[in-house]
Amino acid sequence: MTAPVTVHRGGPQDDGQGAGARRGAPKRLELLLGIEGRLRQLPSVRAVEIFTVNETRALLGYSQAFFMRLDSRGRAKTHAVSGLAVVERNAPHVRAMERLAGRMNAAMEAGADFIHGPMGRFMENAEEGAQTPFGQVLWLVLRDRKGVAFGGLLLTRAEPWEDKDALIGQRLAGAVSHALMALSPPSLLRRFAPPRWLLIGLPVLALLMLFIPVPMTAIAPVEVVAADPVIVAAPMEGVIADVLKRPNEKVRAGEILFVYDDTELKAQRDVAARREAVARARLETLRKAAFHDPKARRQLAEAEAELALAQTERAHADRLLKLVRVRSPADGIAVYPDRSEWIRKPVKTGVQVMQIADPQRMALRIDLPVRDAIAIRPGGRVRVFLDADPLHVIGGRVRTASFHAGEIPGGLLAYRVMADFAGDPQLGKAARVRIGFRGSAQLIGEKVPLAFYLFRRPVSAVRQYLGI
């Protein structure tokens, strides 16, 4: 025969045992009054929880006590266990007691304050409850001011619980509830548990949101450069003696930009001129001797060739001397880093020394790293945030994008993207924008599903790591 399950409502009841059963009543009443007084002195909710499961053993005679909170769906969560400083909620025993408390709370009648009986009656596996050494359980409900259950005390021991024990536990639960309500706002007594439709609806909504089309974007460094500048390259090999125009200085077409050291070139021209004079004199001598000397007639063609070669060398030397002073091919400003980088420095033919740019015609040079590359087409939108003026957003349109990535400072590979300013045609005249400014550019590409936008980088990293 199985033991009965007892459910009681609030209020004192006669246990039917007479005076003999009430012999320990004065002592337990004294303990109860002392516990209620100490509860009123506790400073925090946590202190009330620890005190309840550890300092009431003499009053109720339990072997193990669990302090639990209930959510709006009646599920129990352990906050304190007798004899333990920290609760390990993933422990199998704690999980089993939480499920037991939830079933006992659901088995109570409306308005009941406690329920007790053998543990096996409230568990899915009755044999599991019979095997535990503390097979008798008592559930005491904690209620707030509105009478709503927000927690409970689960007490276990080997001996069956009596109604008089439950009545004393009911009084203790009322004192504990009062202490908790005094130390915490009513909204924090009961944890919110979302309804089942919300638990199902939120993942479905999140899944649907992954298909929302959003524009694909990428962030890359940007620099304001001249639009279609005139390149000034070294016309010959040599050493630059001086740079006459400073960086960002205005120049006019025909003005001298920089000059070469002409010492060696003048010496080469003098040597070429003397060679020409020697070749000319020898040719004249051979022409006079050719009338009567057959040998001189044979050397006449050789002398003419030597004179032509000497004249060519002198003309080349004269041409190089004319290139010593490099002049500006157009009006604008001189764009290059620093004069000291070129003064007294040897250069080879074709090396870019500076640019002549129109300060009113500017463009955007964007270096898009390979790892952030997106599909970009001419005419695509660009949003620029300059470091010198971070409060203003400058719009632009993609003009060209390179097909092959090149190395940029820092050793990274990046695609070169050129963009034009969009919007205000007088932007170049504004003081806040000039050639050389740097910042960040947001490239806006085609629309893609939100899932692709969020997981593109992680998926790419995983595939590169795993090689799949």
C-alpha positions as CSV (number, residue, x, y, z in Angstrom):
1,M,0.0,0.0,0.0
2,T,1.4,3.4,-1.0
3,A,1.6,6.3,1.4
4,P,-1.0,9.0,1.1
5,V,-0.4,12.5,-0.3
6,T,-1.6,15.3,1.9
7,V,-2.6,18.7,0.6
8,H,-3.7,21.5,3.0
9,R,-5.0,25.0,2.7
10,G,-3.9,27.8,4.9
11,G,-5.1,28.1,8.5
12,P,-4.6,26.1,11.8
13,Q,-5.9,22.6,12.0
14,D,-6.2,20.1,14.8
15,D,-3.9,17.1,14.2
16,G,-6.2,14.8,16.2
17,Q,-3.4,13.6,18.4
18,G,-4.4,15.4,21.7
19,A,-2.0,16.9,24.3
20,G,0.6,14.1,23.9
21,A,1.3,15.1,20.4
22,R,1.8,18.7,21.4
23,R,4.5,18.2,24.0
24,G,7.2,19.9,22.0
25,A,5.0,22.8,21.0
26,P,6.4,25.4,23.4
27,K,10.0,24.7,22.4
28,R,9.1,24.9,18.6
29,L,7.1,28.0,19.2
30,E,10.2,29.6,20.8
31,L,12.4,28.6,17.9
32,L,9.8,29.9,15.4
33,L,9.6,33.3,17.2
34,G,13.4,33.5,17.2
35,I,13.7,32.7,13.5
36,E,11.1,35.3,12.6
37,G,13.0,37.9,14.6
38,R,16.3,37.0,12.9
39,L,14.7,37.2,9.5
40,R,13.7,40.8,10.0
41,Q,17.4,41.7,10.7
42,L,18.8,40.1,7.5
43,P,20.3,42.7,5.1
44,S,19.7,41.1,1.6
45,V,17.6,38.7,-0.4
46,R,20.6,36.4,-0.7
47,A,21.0,36.3,3.1
48,V,17.4,35.4,3.5
49,E,17.7,32.5,1.1
50,I,20.9,31.1,2.8
51,F,19.4,31.6,6.3
52,T,16.2,29.8,5.4
53,V,17.8,26.6,4.2
54,N,20.4,26.4,6.9
55,E,19.1,27.9,10.1
56,T,15.6,26.3,10.3
57,R,16.7,22.6,10.6
58,A,16.0,22.5,14.3
59,L,12.5,23.8,13.8
60,L,11.4,21.4,11.0
61,G,13.8,18.6,11.3
62,Y,14.6,18.1,7.6
63,S,17.6,16.4,6.2
64,Q,18.0,18.6,3.1
65,A,16.3,21.9,2.1
66,F,16.1,23.7,-1.3
67,F,15.1,27.3,-1.8
68,M,13.5,27.7,-5.2
69,R,12.0,30.5,-7.3
70,L,9.1,29.9,-9.7
71,D,8.7,31.6,-13.1
72,S,5.4,32.5,-14.7
73,R,5.0,29.0,-16.1
74,G,5.5,27.3,-12.8
75,R,9.0,26.0,-13.4
76,A,11.3,25.9,-10.4
77,K,14.9,27.2,-10.2
78,T,17.2,26.4,-7.3
79,H,18.7,29.5,-5.5
80,A,20.1,27.9,-2.3
81,V,20.7,24.4,-0.9
82,S,21.3,23.5,2.7
83,G,25.0,22.9,3.4
84,L,26.2,24.3,0.1
85,A,27.8,27.8,-0.4
86,V,27.3,27.7,-4.2
87,V,24.5,25.9,-6.2
88,E,25.6,23.9,-9.2
89,R,22.3,24.0,-11.2
90,N,23.7,21.5,-13.8
91,A,24.1,18.8,-11.1
92,P,21.7,15.8,-11.8
93,H,20.3,15.9,-8.2
94,V,19.5,19.6,-8.4
95,R,17.8,19.2,-11.7
96,A,15.8,16.3,-10.3
97,M,14.7,18.4,-7.3
98,E,13.6,21.2,-9.6
99,R,11.5,18.9,-11.6
100,L,10.0,17.5,-8.4
101,A,9.2,20.9,-7.1
102,G,7.5,21.8,-10.3
103,R,5.3,18.7,-10.2
104,M,4.4,19.2,-6.5
105,N,3.5,22.8,-7.2
106,A,1.3,21.7,-10.1
107,A,-0.4,19.0,-8.0
108,M,-1.6,21.4,-5.3
109,E,-5.1,22.6,-5.2
110,A,-6.0,26.2,-5.8
111,G,-5.1,28.3,-2.7
112,A,-3.2,25.5,-0.9
113,D,-0.1,26.5,1.0
114,F,1.7,23.1,1.4
115,I,1.7,19.6,0.2
116,H,3.7,16.5,1.4
117,G,4.0,12.8,0.7
118,P,6.4,10.2,-0.6
119,M,8.8,11.4,-3.3
120,G,7.9,8.6,-5.7
121,R,4.3,9.9,-6.0
122,F,5.6,13.1,-7.7
123,M,8.3,11.7,-9.9
124,E,8.0,10.1,-13.3
125,N,10.0,7.1,-12.0
126,A,8.5,5.9,-8.7
127,E,11.4,3.5,-8.1
128,E,13.9,6.4,-8.2
129,G,12.0,8.1,-5.4
130,A,11.9,4.9,-3.4
131,Q,15.7,4.4,-3.6
132,T,16.7,7.8,-2.2
133,P,17.5,7.9,1.5
134,F,15.3,11.0,2.0
135,G,12.1,9.8,0.4
136,Q,9.6,12.0,2.1
137,V,9.1,15.6,0.8
138,L,7.3,18.7,1.9
139,W,6.6,21.7,-0.4
140,L,5.9,25.0,1.2
141,V,4.7,27.8,-1.1
142,L,6.0,31.4,-0.9
143,R,3.4,34.0,-2.0
144,D,3.5,37.7,-2.6
145,R,1.1,40.4,-1.4
146,K,-1.4,39.4,-4.2
147,G,-1.3,35.8,-3.2
148,V,0.6,34.7,-6.3
149,A,3.2,32.0,-5.7
150,F,6.7,33.2,-6.6
151,G,8.8,30.5,-4.9
152,G,8.8,27.7,-2.4
153,L,10.8,25.6,0.1
154,L,11.4,21.9,-0.8
155,L,12.2,19.9,2.4
156,T,13.2,16.2,2.4
157,R,13.8,13.6,5.1
158,A,13.4,9.9,5.8
159,E,10.5,10.1,8.2
160,P,7.0,11.0,6.9
161,W,5.9,14.5,7.3
162,E,3.0,15.3,9.7
163,D,0.4,18.0,9.4
164,K,1.7,19.8,12.5
165,D,5.2,20.0,10.8
166,A,3.5,21.4,7.6
167,L,1.6,24.0,9.7
168,I,4.7,25.2,11.3
169,G,6.4,25.3,7.9
170,Q,3.5,27.3,6.6
171,R,4.1,29.9,9.3
172,L,7.8,29.9,8.5
173,A,7.1,30.3,4.7
174,G,4.9,33.3,5.5
175,A,7.7,35.0,7.5
176,V,10.2,34.3,4.7
177,S,7.9,35.7,2.1
178,H,7.4,38.9,4.1
179,A,11.2,39.3,4.4
180,L,11.7,38.8,0.7
181,M,9.0,41.3,-0.2
182,A,10.5,43.9,2.2
183,L,14.0,43.5,0.5
184,S,13.1,43.3,-3.2
185,P,10.6,45.1,-5.5
186,P,7.5,43.1,-6.3
187,S,8.5,42.9,-10.0
188,L,11.6,41.0,-9.1
189,L,10.0,38.3,-7.0
190,R,8.8,36.2,-9.9
191,R,10.9,35.7,-12.9
192,F,9.3,36.3,-16.3
193,A,9.0,33.3,-18.5
194,P,7.9,34.0,-22.1
195,P,4.8,32.2,-23.4
196,R,5.3,29.2,-25.7
197,W,4.0,31.1,-28.7
198,L,6.7,33.7,-28.2
199,L,9.4,31.1,-27.8
200,I,8.4,29.6,-31.2
201,G,7.7,32.9,-32.9
202,L,11.0,34.6,-32.1
203,P,13.2,32.0,-33.9
204,V,10.8,31.9,-36.8
205,L,10.9,35.7,-37.0
206,A,14.7,35.7,-36.8
207,L,14.8,33.0,-39.6
208,L,12.6,35.1,-41.8
209,M,14.7,38.2,-41.1
210,L,17.7,36.4,-42.6
211,F,16.1,36.7,-46.0
212,I,15.6,40.5,-45.8
213,P,17.6,42.1,-48.7
214,V,20.3,44.5,-47.5
215,P,23.0,46.3,-49.5
216,M,26.4,44.7,-49.3
217,T,28.9,47.1,-47.9
218,A,32.7,47.2,-47.2
219,I,34.9,49.7,-45.3
220,A,38.2,50.7,-46.8
221,P,40.8,53.5,-46.4
222,V,40.4,56.4,-48.8
223,E,42.5,59.4,-49.9
224,V,41.6,62.5,-51.7
225,V,43.7,62.8,-54.8
226,A,43.8,64.9,-57.9
227,A,41.5,64.0,-60.7
228,D,43.5,63.4,-63.9
229,P,46.8,65.0,-62.8
230,V,49.7,65.7,-65.1
231,I,52.6,63.5,-64.3
232,V,56.1,65.1,-64.2
233,A,58.7,62.4,-64.7
234,A,62.5,62.6,-64.8
235,P,63.4,63.3,-68.5
236,M,66.9,61.8,-68.1
237,E,69.2,60.0,-65.8
238,G,71.1,62.2,-63.4
239,V,71.1,63.9,-60.0
240,I,68.5,66.5,-59.1
241,A,70.3,69.6,-57.9
242,D,67.3,71.6,-56.6
243,V,63.5,71.6,-56.5
244,L,62.3,75.1,-57.0
245,K,58.6,74.6,-56.3
246,R,57.5,73.5,-52.8
247,P,54.7,71.0,-52.2
248,N,51.2,72.4,-52.9
249,E,52.7,75.6,-54.3
250,K,50.9,77.1,-57.3
251,V,52.7,76.9,-60.6
252,R,52.1,78.1,-64.1
253,A,52.8,76.4,-67.4
254,G,56.5,76.9,-68.4
255,E,57.8,77.7,-64.9
256,I,60.8,75.7,-63.8
257,L,60.0,72.9,-61.3
258,F,63.4,71.4,-60.6
259,V,66.9,71.4,-62.1
260,Y,69.6,68.8,-62.6
261,D,73.2,69.0,-61.7
262,D,74.8,69.9,-65.1
263,T,78.5,69.5,-64.2
264,E,78.9,66.2,-65.9
265,L,76.6,67.1,-68.8
266,K,78.7,70.3,-69.6
267,A,81.9,68.1,-69.5
268,Q,80.3,65.6,-71.9
269,R,79.3,68.5,-74.2
270,D,82.9,69.9,-74.2
271,V,84.4,66.6,-74.9
272,A,81.8,66.0,-77.7
273,A,82.6,69.4,-79.2
274,R,86.4,68.7,-79.2
275,R,85.8,65.3,-80.8
276,E,83.8,67.1,-83.5
277,A,86.6,69.6,-84.1
278,V,89.2,66.9,-84.4
279,A,87.0,64.8,-86.8
280,R,86.4,67.9,-88.9
281,A,90.1,68.8,-89.1
282,R,91.0,65.2,-90.1
283,L,88.4,65.2,-92.7
284,E,89.7,68.4,-94.2
285,T,93.2,67.0,-94.3
286,L,92.1,63.9,-96.0
287,R,90.1,65.8,-98.6
288,K,93.2,67.8,-99.6
289,A,95.4,64.7,-99.7
290,A,92.9,62.7,-101.7
291,F,93.9,64.4,-105.0
292,H,97.3,62.8,-105.1
293,D,97.3,60.1,-102.4
294,P,95.1,56.9,-103.1
295,K,95.4,55.9,-99.4
296,A,93.9,59.2,-98.3
297,R,91.0,58.7,-100.7
298,R,90.3,55.3,-99.0
299,Q,90.2,56.9,-95.5
300,L,87.9,59.8,-96.6
301,A,84.7,57.8,-96.0
302,E,85.9,56.8,-92.6
303,A,86.6,60.3,-91.6
304,E,83.2,61.5,-92.8
305,A,81.6,58.9,-90.6
306,E,83.6,59.9,-87.6
307,L,82.6,63.5,-88.1
308,A,78.9,62.6,-88.3
309,L,79.3,60.5,-85.1
310,A,81.0,63.4,-83.3
311,Q,78.3,65.8,-84.4
312,T,75.6,63.4,-83.1
313,E,77.3,63.2,-79.7
314,R,77.6,66.9,-79.5
315,A,73.9,67.4,-80.5
316,H,72.9,64.8,-77.8
317,A,74.9,66.6,-75.2
318,D,73.2,69.9,-76.2
319,R,69.8,68.3,-76.0
320,L,70.5,66.9,-72.5
321,L,71.7,70.3,-71.3
322,K,68.4,71.8,-72.4
323,L,66.6,69.2,-70.2
324,V,68.5,70.3,-67.1
325,R,65.7,72.7,-66.3
326,V,62.4,70.8,-66.1
327,R,59.4,73.1,-66.7
328,S,55.7,72.7,-65.7
329,P,53.5,71.4,-68.6
330,A,50.3,72.9,-67.2
331,D,48.9,75.3,-64.6
332,G,48.0,73.9,-61.1
333,I,49.8,73.0,-57.9
334,A,52.8,70.8,-57.3
335,V,51.8,67.6,-55.6
336,Y,54.6,65.6,-54.0
337,P,55.6,64.7,-50.4
338,D,58.8,66.7,-49.6
339,R,61.7,68.5,-51.3
340,S,64.3,66.7,-49.3
341,E,63.3,63.4,-50.9
342,W,64.7,64.6,-54.3
343,I,67.4,67.2,-53.7
344,R,70.9,65.7,-54.4
345,K,69.2,62.3,-55.2
346,P,70.0,60.3,-58.4
347,V,67.0,59.4,-60.5
348,K,66.5,57.3,-63.5
349,T,64.6,58.2,-66.7
350,G,60.9,57.9,-66.3
351,V,60.7,58.1,-62.5
352,Q,57.8,60.2,-61.3
353,V,59.0,63.3,-59.4
354,M,55.7,65.1,-58.9
355,Q,52.3,65.8,-60.2
356,I,50.7,69.0,-61.5
357,A,47.1,69.0,-60.3
358,D,44.1,71.3,-60.6
359,P,43.1,71.9,-56.9
360,Q,39.4,72.3,-57.9
361,R,39.3,68.8,-59.6
362,M,39.6,66.0,-57.0
363,A,38.8,62.3,-56.9
364,L,38.8,59.6,-54.3
365,R,41.3,56.8,-54.3
366,I,40.1,53.8,-52.3
367,D,42.2,50.7,-51.4
368,L,39.8,47.9,-50.8
369,P,41.5,44.9,-49.0
370,V,41.1,41.5,-50.7
371,R,39.5,40.0,-47.5
372,D,36.7,42.7,-47.6
373,A,36.2,42.7,-51.4
374,I,32.6,42.9,-52.7
375,A,31.1,43.1,-56.1
376,I,31.6,46.7,-57.3
377,R,30.3,48.3,-60.5
378,P,30.9,51.7,-62.1
379,G,28.4,54.1,-60.7
380,G,28.1,52.4,-57.3
381,R,27.6,54.6,-54.3
382,V,30.4,55.6,-51.9
383,R,30.1,57.3,-48.5
384,V,33.3,59.0,-47.3
385,F,34.2,60.0,-43.7
386,L,37.3,62.1,-43.7
387,D,39.5,62.2,-40.6
388,A,39.8,66.0,-40.8
389,D,36.0,66.4,-40.9
390,P,34.3,63.3,-39.3
391,L,31.0,65.1,-38.8
392,H,30.2,65.4,-42.5
393,V,29.5,62.6,-44.9
394,I,30.6,63.1,-48.5
395,G,28.9,61.1,-51.3
396,G,30.7,59.7,-54.3
397,R,30.3,57.4,-57.3
398,V,32.6,54.6,-58.4
399,R,34.4,55.5,-61.6
400,T,36.7,52.5,-62.0
401,A,37.8,49.4,-60.1
402,S,40.9,47.3,-60.8
403,F,40.5,43.6,-61.7
404,H,43.8,42.6,-60.0
405,A,44.9,43.3,-56.5
406,G,48.2,45.1,-55.8
407,E,50.3,45.5,-52.7
408,I,49.7,48.6,-50.6
409,P,51.7,50.1,-47.7
410,G,51.6,47.6,-44.8
411,G,52.0,44.5,-47.0
412,L,48.3,44.0,-47.7
413,L,46.8,43.2,-51.1
414,A,44.0,45.5,-52.1
415,Y,42.0,46.5,-55.2
416,R,42.3,50.1,-56.4
417,V,39.0,51.8,-56.7
418,M,38.7,55.3,-58.1
419,A,35.6,57.4,-57.3
420,D,34.3,60.9,-58.2
421,F,32.6,63.2,-55.8
422,A,28.9,63.3,-56.1
423,G,26.6,66.1,-55.1
424,D,28.0,69.6,-54.6
425,P,30.1,70.6,-57.7
426,Q,31.8,73.3,-55.6
427,L,33.0,70.7,-53.1
428,G,36.6,71.2,-54.1
429,K,36.4,74.9,-53.2
430,A,35.4,74.1,-49.6
431,A,38.1,74.5,-47.0
432,R,37.3,71.2,-45.3
433,V,38.3,69.1,-48.4
434,R,41.6,69.2,-50.2
435,I,44.1,66.9,-51.9
436,G,45.9,64.6,-49.4
437,F,43.1,64.2,-46.9
438,R,42.5,60.7,-45.7
439,G,39.7,58.8,-44.0
440,S,37.4,55.8,-44.4
441,A,35.0,55.0,-47.3
442,Q,32.0,52.8,-47.2
443,L,31.5,51.1,-50.6
444,I,27.9,50.1,-51.2
445,G,27.3,47.2,-53.5
446,E,24.4,45.1,-54.7
447,K,21.6,43.9,-52.3
448,V,22.1,40.4,-50.8
449,P,20.1,38.4,-48.1
450,L,20.9,39.4,-44.5
451,A,22.2,35.9,-43.8
452,F,24.8,36.3,-46.6
453,Y,25.8,39.7,-45.2
454,L,26.3,38.4,-41.6
455,F,27.9,35.0,-42.3
456,R,30.0,35.7,-45.4
457,R,33.2,36.4,-43.5
458,P,32.8,33.4,-41.0
459,V,32.0,31.0,-43.8
460,S,34.9,32.2,-45.8
461,A,37.3,31.8,-42.8
462,V,36.0,28.3,-42.1
463,R,36.4,27.2,-45.7
464,Q,39.9,28.6,-45.8
465,Y,40.8,26.8,-42.5
466,L,39.3,23.5,-43.4
467,G,40.0,23.6,-47.1
468,I,36.5,22.7,-48.2
